[in-house]
Amino acid sequence: MAVESPEFAPLPALTRAEGEFIDRYLQVLDQVGRINPVHGADTYGALRAAQALVSYSVALREALALMHERGESRIHAATLTRALRVLDGERRSGRVTVPPAPPS
């Protein structure tokens, strides 16, 4: 019996700069999630994530600057939101938040 691979939703059509923007944004999000004390286990891991965050933030800034230089002056929120959902952005962004307090 052959095992079928799961069907993944296709990414929406993005410019190269938009794709770079989304990739860099998710890298920043992942590092902030690793720094979040709610999910952290040790200071060394948070320190490493903070160090990586600096370079990923620079790459994010450069992706946005490239979009601007190319005349891409609008962020197409609906399209980029679909891309973030396909790339597991909801789960990844959940690591940045503080969970609600348990009921007392």
Secondary structure, 3 states (H helix, E strand, C coil): CCCCCCCCCCCCCCCHHHHHHHHHHHHHHHHHHHHCCCCCCCHHHHHHHHHHHHHHHHHHHHHHHHHHHCCCCCCCHHHHHHHHHHCCHHHHHHCCCCCCCCCC
